[in-house]
Amino acid sequence: MKYFLISLILSVSVWAQSGIDNSLKFEVQASMKKGENFLLSQQNENGSWGLYGGVPAYTALSLTTLAMSPSRDQYSAQMDKAAKYLNQFINPDGSIHDRSEHAYPNYTTSVTLMALFIVDRQKYADVIRKGRRFLVKSQFGPESGVEAGGIGYGSNKTKSDLSNTQYALEALYVTESVDQDGVSPEDVKATREAWAKALEFVERCQSSKENDEKLDIEWKERNYGGFRYSPDRSKADEADKAPYGGMTYAGIKSMIYAKLDKDDPRIKAALEWVKRNYTLDENPGLKLQGHFYYIHTFAKALHAAQIEEVDGENGVKHHWRRDVCRKLLSMQAEEGSWVNTENRWQENNRQLVTAYALMSMYYAMAHQ
């Protein structure tokens, strides 16, 4: 199951490489258990997570969190209830979302496909194949201009973005093995073409000489290699097209999934941006807005890229796995949850943010 079947680091050599010692390891294991217990305490009677009887996307993220846990065997009953809840949102077109809300069909389908895959990929193989087909068909075509190759939330048919695109690509990457059986040659071809088109979209989201030729030299030097929300717009506080942390790691992760080598100039340029902006204290470019999304994407991207030490400025080497663990330990509430003081992108919700934080710890404590 690709990187979802991750094992806790145990060998002395790997511990040394990660910068994580036994003391920190035991702290993190206790923290994860507290976080998981909090998440379990928040599950609704119908198996969901979220207000108003449940939110499919929150449920999918929480289910994935429990299914990734080293303690997942203890959570079988809760996971079964969550999967059963999600099953009621499977639609004839392959999407998995609440049709009555008409919101976020692509995003919800992406995170739900990953949840169902890690829970039981054989049981949900047909659902996953149909969901993959839906995501591929949701990709913007060449008539969309700069939006082409990207995927949006689905509620807005005119805008795509790197955030939704990276989730869709992750879902396609994680669930790729289901394409070995029961899919037509046409579907295989369509998926292959979707990857190529998506990579072109991701490239257009990167700050580069070609994409930003009209901007001044100082701006380019500061931002070169980073990624923004979309080719023509950003969520950052600076210039309209400024890259920021969460999207830069989303871009790196997407390029790794698209099978680009770490020595590819596009990835090397992104890692130069990382070198200039390495931090876990904030989401670079947005301060604390989207902080936990940032940490979550940061950990996923570096784990997927099989990078253990990140080059920083002035020759500093950063043990990112250790840094993630220490940062999250410092922010955990006594009850076991995490929450952001900034509410943008719903990060004032403890269920959502605790899922982000726990998955970040899993990646930090894992080795391929």
N, C-alpha and C positions, 0 to 999 in steps of 0.2 A: 504493500500500500504506500509505496514511495516513502516520503519522510514522515508520514503519520505514524508509522510503526517505528518510533524512536525509542531507544533504550537509555536509561540513565547512565551517565559516565561512571565507570568503575575502575578502570585501569589507572595505575599511578602515572604513566606517561601522558595520558589524556588529561588527567587532573592538572598536571604541571603545565601543559600547553594552554589550558583554559584559564589558569590563574585561580581556580576554585580549590580551596583546601577542605579538609574534613569538617572543620568547624562551620564554615559557610555552607557546606553541603547539608549538614544536619539542620541548620537554621532554615534553609530553603525548603527542605522536606517537611518540616513542621509548619512552615508558612503555607505551603501548598495544601496541606491537609486542612488547615483552618479556612483557607479560601474555598476549598471544595465543600466543606461543611456549611459555609455561608450560602453558597450557591444552591445546595440541596435544600436548605431551609426556605429558600425563596420560590421553590417550584410550586406551581398552582396544582390544585387537585386534579385538573384535567390533563396534567403532564406538561403544561406549558410554562414559560417564563414571560413576564411582562404584565402590564396593567390591563384592566378591562377584559379579563378572561384569557389573556395571552397574546403575544406578538410572535408570529412565525419566525422572523429573523432572529429575535432574541433567543427563542427556543432552539433554533438551529445552532447558534453560537455556543449556548450553554451545553447543549448535547455534545457538540464536538469537544468542548473542554473536558467533560466527564469521560468521554470515550478515549481521549488522549492520555488521561491520567494513568500513572503507574498503579493506581488503586481502582481501575475501571471495573474489575471483577466484583467489587463491592457495590457497584452502582447499577447492576443489571436491571433491577425493577424500575428504578427512576428513568433509566435510558429507554426502556421499553415503552413506558408511558409517554415519554417525549416523542419518540418515533411515531407512535400511534396518533398523537395529536397532529404531527406534521403531515401525516398521510391524508388527512381530510382536505388539505390544500393542494393536492395533486390535480392538475387540470388537463383536459383533453389535448391541449396544444403542447404539453410537455412542461409548461411552467409550473412552479410550486410557489403559490402566494395566495393571499386572500383577495379573490376577485371582487369582492364587495367594496374594497378600499381603493382599487385601481392605483395602487402606489407601490413603487419599488419592485416590480416583478422580476427584473433581471438580477438585482442584488439579492433578493430573497431566494430566488432559484439557485444562485451560485452557492450561497452559504449552506442551503439545505442539501444540495447534492453532495457536498463534502461531508456533512453530518451523516447522511444515510450511507455513504460509501464506507466511512470508517466504522460505523456500527455493524453493518452486514452487507458487504458489497454484492454477495450472491443473491440474497433475498431481494434486494432493491435494484438488481441489474437492469431490468426493463425500464423502471422509473428513471434511473440514471441515464440510460441511453436516450430516452425521450427528452430529458432535461438538457442534455448536451446538445441535441439537435435544436432545441429552442434557443439556447444561448448563441449558437452559431448563426441562426437566422435573425437574431436580434442585432447583429453587427451592422453598423452603418455602411452604406454602399458608396461608390465613387461619386455619385451625384451630390453627396453631402459636403464636398469640399474638405476643409480641414478636419471635419468630424469623421471622415471616412476611416473605416477600420476599427474605430472605437466602439464602445458599448456604454450606454447610459443607464440610468435607473429604470427606464422603460416607461415611466409615467410621462416623460417629456420626449417626444419623438424627434426633436430637432437638435438635441444636445447630447454628445457623448463626453466621457471624461476618463481620466486615468484611474481614478479610484474604482469605479465600477468595472472598467476594463481589466484591472489587475485581479479583481475577485473572480471575474468570469474566466480569465486565463488560468488562475489557480485551480478553479473547479475542473476545467478541461485537463489540466496537467495531472491533478491528483487522481481523477477518475479515468485516466487514459486506458487502463487495462480492460475496461468493459468493452472497448472497441475491438477486442480480439475475437469476440463472438457476437453473432446476431446483428451485425451492422452491414449495410450495403456498401459496395464500392463507391457509390455516389456520396454516401455520408462520410466515408473516410477521406475522399477527395475534398469535400466541402470543409471538413475540419482542418485539413492540411492548408488549404487556401486561407482559412480564417486566421490561422497562426501567422501566415506571411503578411496579411493585411493588418493584423493587430500590431505586429512588430513595426510596421511603417507608422502607425498612429503613435505608438509609444516613442519612437524616434522624434516625431514632431513635437512631442511634449518636452523634449530635452533642450536645455539651453546650449546652443552651439553656434559656430560661426555662420552656418547656413540659415538657421532658424532666427537668429537675432542680429543680422548684419547691419540693421539700421540703428542699433543701440550703441551708446558710447563705450569706449574701451574700458573705462573703470568699472562700469556695470558688468561688462562681459567677464572681466578678470575675477570679479567677486562671485559671479553666479554660474560661470561656465561649468557644464557637466551635470548640473542639477536638473530636476524635473519639476514641472508645474502641473496643475490640475488638468489643463487642456491646452492644445497648441496656441489658442488665442486668449486665454484667460487664466488667472491664478486666484487662489484664496489667500495669498500672503498679504501682509500689510504694506509691502514696499511697492515697487512698480507693478503695473498691470500684469506683466508676464514674468514676475519673479518666481524662481523655483523655491521650494521649501522642503523640509525634512521628510514628512510623511510620504510625499509624492516621489521624492528621490529614491527612497528605499523601495517604493512600489515599482518604480521604473527598473531598478536593478533586479529585483525579484522577477519581474515579467521577462526581462531579457535572458535571465538564467533559465527560466522555464522554456523560453523559446530556443534553448540550446545554443546560446552564444557562449563562447569561451571567455574566461575571466580576462584574457589578454586582448579581447576585442577592444578597439579604440573607444567605442561608446561606453563600455563598462569601465575602462580605465579612466575615462574622463569623469564618470560619475563618482568613482572612488577618489579622485582628486577633490571633488566637491566635498565628499565625506571627510577627507583629511582636513580641509579648512573649517569644517563645521561639526566635528565630532562632539557630541554631548548627549547626555540622557536627562539633563536638567530641564529641558524644554524641547518643543518641536521647532527646530530652527526655522525662522521666518514667521512663525505664528505664536511664539512664546508658549504659553500653556494651553492654547487652543488645540484640541486634538492630540493632547500629550500621550494618552494611552494607546490610541490608534497608531501613533508614531512609534512608540516602544515595541508594540506588537509587530508592526511591519518591519522595523529595524531588525528584530530578532529573527523573523522568518527569512528575510533577505540574506542576512549574513550566514545563517545556517544553510540555506539552499546553495549559496555560493561556496560553501565549505571554507570560509575564511575564519581563522581562529584569532589572529591578531590584526587589528586595524591600525594602519599607519596614521599617526597624527602629526601635527606640526612640530617643528624643532626636533624631529627624530624620535618622538615619543611613540611607544607601542602600547595600544590599548587592548586589554583582555576584555572583549565585549561581553562574553558570557558572564564573567564575574561582575562587570559593571551593571548589567541588567539586573542580576540578582540583588546586588547591594541597593540599587536604586528602588526596586520594588519593595524590598524589605523595609526600607525607610518610610515608605508611603502607606503601608498596610494599616488599616484600622484594627482596633483590639478585637472586634467581632469577626475579623477575617476578611473583610471586604476592602475594595479600593474604590475611590471616587475622585473626580476632578473638580476643582473649585470653579473651573470655567465650564459652562454648560453647552458650549457650541458642539454640534454633532451628538447631542444627547449624552455627553460624558458626565453629566450630573446624575446619571442612572447607575446605581451600584451594581446591578446585575450585569449590565453590558460591560462596564469597566472591569469588574472582577473577572469576567470571561477573558477579556483582552489580557489582563495582567497574568492570569494563570497560564494561558497559552504561551505568553512571552517567557515565563519561567520554564515551561516544558522544553521549549527550544533552547533556552540557555543551558539547561541541564542535560542536554542530549548530544549525541554524537553519531554521525552517519557511518 
